[in-house]
Amino acid sequence: MRWLKTDGVGDMRAVVMTANGSPEVLLCRTVADPTPTPTQVIVQVRACGVCGHDVADRAGLTRIGAGTILGHEIAGEVVATGSAVSAFRCGDLVASKQHHTCRTCEECTSGDELACREADFVYGGYAEYVALEHDTLIKVPDGIDMTAAAVAACAVGSCLQALADVARVQPGENVVITGAGGGLGLHAMQVARYLGARVIAVTSSPTKSALLSTYGADDVVVASEGIAEQVLDLTDGVGADVVLDNVGLAGVFDGCFKALRRRGRYVLTGQLEREKISLYPAFVFFKEAIITGSASTTTSSFARSLDLVGAGSIKPVTRTFALDEAAAAHRAIDRSEIVGRAVLIT
């Protein structure tokens, strides 16, 4: 079926990545409205988060090239559905997770859908309308605004999955969060606090200490002043039970890994720059450390995140921009000017 906007006009505004490069490659243009396949839903976008993944795509750190409409942190209203879709109706408010999967393979049916061989990343949110596979969507519970709903899967759900499901954080454990003032960090601190952990925030900016304390940090470590020494001092020489590393920088890794206690868990969730991290294997086996990663959000983590946001246990931290200000949002991220997550509003 062909879908048209209610005003009968078949073209929409979208921000198109015209090449890889600086934020200036993001241009607002008029493009054709999306048409749903039988398994897709057309969503009128109300809000779309601007994620570090978007920045990596734009900068050319991934294989996504010219002509792409970025954006996977999407919340909006269903305006049309494909012929095979029964779970959603026009007027439903929905939010998306980051991946579409087949839903039928062993991995999907066991709840491990991120291992699905047909997993496909979501794009298209920097636009007025987007066609999304129905399995990527969850209805937004009453009381959650669209800006908060947009970042629930990625900014909140990724942290919940990394801390609760991968690191298996226990009440009373010391959890170090790097990049604590960023889009993942501010939400990770709240998740860790919700799980009962003591939160040690790592930041590059000493001026953010008061802000980080507001969002869940029990203690704040300034990276330039020696991460390992400060964390060990704060934990009476024991070290961190868990490190959630959102930045993946070599200097940060060195300090945080040194501060990891014996049999601690080090979880990598992000990488800001294309640089390698190195260490001697002896440091890992003598410490019996676990170094692992957490890449995204399952449907289960997504649903739990929406519940936590709805209950007020997690409060999304956002700064909004108009759709045609996408380049400005990316510039602000590049300059580390965003507290929490930038969100485009249509």
Secondary structure, DSSP 8 states (H G I E B T S, - for coil): -----TTS--EEEEEEE-SSSSGGGEEEEEEE-----TTEEEEEEEEEEE-HHHHHHHHTSSS--TTB----EEEEEEEEE-TT--S--TT-EEEE-SEE--S-SHHHHTT-GGG-TT-EE----SBSEEEEEGGGEEE--TT--HHHHHTIIIIIHHHHIIIIIIS---TT-EEEESSTTSTTHHHHHHHHHHTT-EEEEEES-GGGHHHHHHTT-SEEEEGGG-HHHHHHHHTTT--EEEEEESS--HHHHHHHHHTEEEEEEEEE---SSS------HHHHHHHT-EEEE--S--HHHHHHHHHHHHHTSS---EEEEEGGGHHHHHHHHHTT--SSEEEEE-
